């Protein structure tokens, strides 16, 4: 029951956050983003098995994601954006370690590895050529980390049949493209109205993987 309550809170807060983004409400961004992101952490906590290595690393990933969300509220400021990116890189690393803890080799791993490589190649060709040198190395490293996470989602699924890891990992990666587009290509509301729902759905699916 609590899981459902927190999921509803997350989605309602997401709707309010989109309103805040549309209307450029600073207070709305702070309040609704923190509530929405705290909600997916709470979803995970309601489902986590505290004795499980998988659960421990997943919870760490959600906490790093929450931290990244807070810093990215002020993403217009370069240092806050960089700290936010580092926080999300740490979240992806935590998810990688969680996936490794339950995984097994099989066809799913090879398929997701191929899909991850294709996604990374497309992203590289789309984003990197026009990227300022100050951010280029950081973005490339970040892309490699999230590519590994997507690849290992198949490894985790093969070992546990947790559907949430497959959906969550790839939807998370796609949502990151809209963050990149907002920061480096073109800043517009389209990035938020597509990217934010994808991001929160990804986090909810990853949280549900603790029990599904």
JOQUI-V296357 format. One line per field, one symbol per residue. burial: b if it has 9 or more other ideal C-beta (glycine too) atoms within 8 Angstrom, else e. Layout:
burial: ???
This chain:
burial: eebeebbebbbebbebbbbbbbeebeebbbbbbbbbbbbbbbbbebbbeeeeebbbbbbbbbbbbbbbbbbbbebeeeebbbbbbebbbbbbbbbbbbbbbbbeebebbbbbbebbbebbeebbeebbeebeeebbebbbbbbbbbbbbbbbbbbbbbebebbbbbbbbbbbbbbbbbbbbbbbeeeeeebbbbbbbbbbbbbbbbbbbbee
